[in-house]
Amino acid sequence: ITSDMYLPKAVLRKMVQGQIPDIPIYVSSEIGHTKTSGKLFEHISSLHKVNFEDMLHVGDNPVADNEVPRRLGINTALVHTKKYDSSACVLDALKCPDDDPFYEMGFRVAGPTAFVMALCLAKYVEKYAPPNVIFAARDMHLVDYAFRHISSYKNTNYCRISRSAVYRAQWHANAGTERLFEGVRTGRDFFRRLNLDCPAELLDLTPHQYGKLFLDALYNTNFPDECERDYIVVCAYLENQGFCDGALFVDLGWRGSIQDSINDILKLNVPISGFYFGTTHSGLNKTGLYFSSGNPYRRSGRVLQAISFFEFLLTEPVPSLARIERNGDSFGFIYTNDESKDQVESRMRITKGAKDYLDFMTSLCSINRFRVNCLLDALDKV
């Protein structure tokens, strides 16, 4: 079995168990080669010492499963499958114009998700009129794109921000250690998020269980001084990006921890509020669209059981932000280097499909009145 897929081999194995014998599976996400490039076929040929002319490849993609292997001299059998002959809801009424699987993920999942969130956000902004609407990069790039097509509201900004970029500033502002331990399981995770090298003896320890050891290790570095420097830079950056009394912060979800961090850092008279695709925890001024505080579970469960995949679909094809720097009157960014070129390229194809979908659907807003409840029900089907 061969597949140009982002999901790991173990997931594919589980999908086909009981239907297909325990035969080898070659997945581009793990091998680093794709069928589309032809290198996955070359890998299999070399591994099994089989000549191209002695191979038969069966698949349904005209390019990856037929044109590419045939150019290499592989025998092919193209299976013609009927897909999407009928529409299940208003959101999937469009025929996908491209057979590329990543483009199709964007067109059929990421695009509809961004469209619904942007349209509902436009109604929310019209009702509550916040002074500024600030979209979180990277996860909101498609929602920002759709919102600008749908709404005439002008006080918007697309802001480079991440949990890692505000952790140090929040620690200085709050002087509390509890948030340092949120969402980390190992010493490696704990120090990576703070952009510090982890001592070898703490690499695999649980931060919550060995809190004193971790705090002692932090204080043996220049961590407190760096937190103060970050605090000064991040304060100026957030104000520059439009965070002010009552501003609306738009992000994917799930705890709303970046919103909490910003409020801790800026200590505004009127805290910023948050608008999210979904939230898993209750909190002041946090609105979850598709699910709120984990309810209804039929929706939160559907998203959270595939959360890594869902986030991957909606993430802008650029590296993750690690830290914000001040360069005179402007600001610079330090990015992580934790993704392969293949991952970024896959998201570019997803983005292309999503934007093609959004270009058409947003054009309908001027002639059709979409109802929020109907759209959320349609999103269930998507």
N, C-alpha and C positions, 0 to 999 in steps of 0.2 A: 504494500500500500504506500503510495506517495501522496504528499499533500503540501501545497503552498499555504501554510497556515501559521498564524501567530500562536495558537494554543499549543501547549506542550504535548508530547507524544502520549503521556499517560491519560490525558483527557480523550484523545482519539481512541485509544485502546478501550477505554470504558464505553465509549459511544458504540463501538462495533462488537463488543463482547456478546456472545450468544448468537451472533449472526454470521461472523466470519472467523475461521480458525485462527489459532495463535501464530500468525505469520509475521514477518518483519514489517515494521512501519518506519518510513523515512519522512520526517517532518522538517520543513525548511527552517522553522524557528529554532530547532536544536542543532541541525547540521550546518546551517549558515549558507546553504545553497538553495536555489529555487528551480522549479520546473521551467518557469518562464525564461530564465537565463540559459537553461540547458545543463547547468552544472550539477543539478541533482541527479540527472540521468547519467552523467559522466561518473559521479560518485558511486552510483549503484553498479554501473558496468565494471568499474575498477574493483570494487569491493567483492563482487561475486565472480569476477573474471569471466564475464559474459560479453561477447561482441554485440554491438548495436544491432546488427542484422539478425541476431538470434533472439532479440527481445520483442515482446508484444506489449504495447501500452494501451490500456482502455481508460477512457475518461470522457467528460462532457464539455470541456472548455476548448473551443476551436483553436486557440493559440497555444496554451500551455500543454494541452493534451493531444494536439494533433500537428499543428504547423512546426512547433519547435522540435519535438522528437523525430518527425519525418525528415527534417533537415539534417539530423544526425544519422539518419539511416535506420531508425527504429520503425518497426511495423506498428501501425496504430489502428484502433477501432474507436471511432467517435460515436458516443452514445448521445442521441438527441433526446433531451428531456424537456417536458413541458413545465414551465415555471411561471407562477403568477398569472395564470390565465384569467383568474377572477380576483376581484378586490374584496378584502375583508372589512375595510373601513375607509373613511375619507382620506386618511393619511397614506395609504398604500395604493391609491388609485392610479398613480403614475407608473408607466412601464419603464423599468430601468434600462437606460440606453447602452450599457456597457457590461460585458461578461466578466470583467476583472473582479475577483471576489472581494478585494479591499474597497474598490470603488462602490461595489454593491452594498457592502456594510455601511458605507457612508450614506448612500442613497436611501437605503431601506430602514436604517436604525438611527444613526447619528443625526441625519438631516431631520427626520420627523421629531426626534426628541428635542433638538434645538428649536425647531419651529414652534412646538407647543409651549416650551418654556418662554421663548421670546414674546409670543403673542399674549400669554398670560401676564408676563411682566409688564407689557405695554398697558394692559388694563389696570394693573396694580399701580403703576406710576401715574396714570391718568386720575386715579381715585385719590391717592395720598400725596401726590406732588412733592416728592423729596427734593431738597436743594440740588443734590448731585446724585447720579447713578454711576457707580464704579464697578466695572466688570473685572473679575480676577483672571489674570493670565496664569496658567495656560488653559485651564479647563473650560473657560467661557468664551473661547474665541469664536465658536460657531453661533452661540447665543448672541454675542455682541454683533456679529455680522448680520444675523437675522433681524435683531432689534433695530438696527440702523435703517433697514429696508422697510420695517413696519411702522415705526413710531417717528413722529416729528419732534420728539423731545430732544433738545440739543445739549443739555448739561450732562454729558456722559464722558467716561474715560475708560480706557483699557489699561489696567495697571499691572505691571510685572510684580508679583508678590508670591510668597510661599511660606509655609510654616518655618522652614529652616531660616529664611531671611529675617524673620521677626523674633525668633526665640530669644536671642541674646538681649535684644532691646527690651523685650517683655520681662525678662528676668531682672534686669536693672530697675525697670519701672515698678515691678511688683515685689521684688526681693523675696519671692516665694520659690521653694524648690519643687513643689508638687508637679507643676507643669513640665519640668525637665524630664520627668519619668513617664509622662503620658505617651502611650502608643509605641513604646520601645520594649523589646524582649531580650536583647543581648547588649553587652558592653559595646560591641561593634556598632550596633544601631545607635546607641546612646551618644557616642562620641562623633560618629559620622554626621549626625544631625547638627551638631554644634561646630562642625568643621574643624575638629581636633583629632589628633592621632590617639588611638586607644592603647593604653598600656597593655602589654601582652598578657599579664595576669588577670585582666578584667574582660578579655575578649568575649568569653562565652558565659560570663556570669549574668544573672538576672538583676538588672538595676533596682527593681523594687525590693528585692530580697537583701541586697547588699548596698543599700542607699548610702550609708556612712562612708564606705570605701570609695564609692564613686564621687561623692562630694569632696572628700579629702583629696582625691586625685585632681579634681577641678581646681581646688584652691592652691594646689602646688604648681599650677600654670598661671599665665597672665589672664585667665578667663575673666575675672571681675573687671579688669581694666578694659579689656576688649568689649565687654558688655556695655560699659559706659560710652565708649566710642561709637559702638553700633547704635546705641540709644539716640545719640545726638544726630547721627546720619539718618536713621529711620524716621525720627520725628519730622525732620525737614522734608524727607521724601514723601511721607504720607500727606503732609499738608500741601506739598506741591502737586500731588495727584488728585486733590479735591476732597480729601476726607475732612469733613467739617461737621458742625452740630447737625444731627439728623440725617446725614448722608445715608444712601442705600448701597450696601455692598452685595454684589451678586456673585454667587459661586455655586459649584456643583453640590456640595454638602461635605461631611455628614454630621459632624459634631458642631460645626461652626467655630472651630478653635481659632482660625485667623481673625474672625470678627472679634472674639474675646480678646485676642492679643492686641489688636488695634485700639480697642477701648481702654485696655490697661495702659498702653503706651501714651495715648493722647489725652486721656482723662478729660474728655469733652463735657461741656455742660449738658448737652443732649447726646447720649451715646448713638453711635451708628447702628442701624438695623440691618438685618440680613434677609435676602431672598434666595432660596435654595431649591434645587430640583427635589431634594429630599433631606430630611433630618432624622437622626437616630436618637437624639436626646432633646428633652425640653429645654428651653432657654428663653430669656427675655429678648423680645424684639427679633425673633427668628421665625421666619415663615417658610414652611416646607410645602412645595407645590404638589408633587406626585404622592408623597407620603410625609407625615409630620410626626416627630417623636416615634418613628417606627410604625405608625398606623396610617392606613390599614396594612396589616401584615401581608396580605396577598400581593401588595405592591412592593413593599420594602423587601420582603423575602425574595421576590423575583429579581430585584436589582442586586441585592447584597450577596446572593449566592453566586453571582458572576461579576463581582465588583471590579476585579482587576481588568477583565475584558471590557466592561462597560466604560470604565474610566479611560482605557486605551482608545476606545472609539471616539471619545469627545476631546481628547487632549491635542493641543496645537503641536504640530511637528517641529518643535524646537526643544533644546535641552531644558532641564529643570533649573530654576533659579536657586542658587546657594546663598548669595550674599549681595547686599547693596553697598555701593561705594560712592563717595562724594568726590567729584572732580570740579573744583571751583564752584561755579553756579549751576553745574549740571550733575547728573548722576550716572554711574556706570554699574554694570552687573557682572558678577562672577557666576558662571554656570557649572553644573555638575557634568561629569563625563561618564554617565552610567548607562547609556543606551547605545546600541549598535546602529550603524548606518541603515541596516535593513529595517529596524524598527521605525526609525524616523521616516524612511522612504515609504513604508507601509502606511503610516499615518498621513503622509502627503496624498496618497491615493484615496484614502478614506475621506480626507478633507475635500478633495476634488468632487467626489460623489455627493457629499453632503451639501456643498455649495451649489452644485447644479440643481439639486432638489430644492434648496431654499430659494434660489433665484425664481423658480416658477411658482412655488407655493406662496411666497410673500407677495407676488404680483396679484394674487387672487384676493388679498385682504381688502383692496379698495372696492371690490364688487361683491364680496361675500362676507356675511357676518358669522364668524365662527363662534360657537358657544363653548365656554371653558369645560363644562362637565362632559359635553360630547367629545371634546378633544382628549380629555383624560381617559375616557372609556375607549376611545380609538387607540390611544397609546398602549392600553392593556393588550390589545390585539397585536400591535406591532412588536 
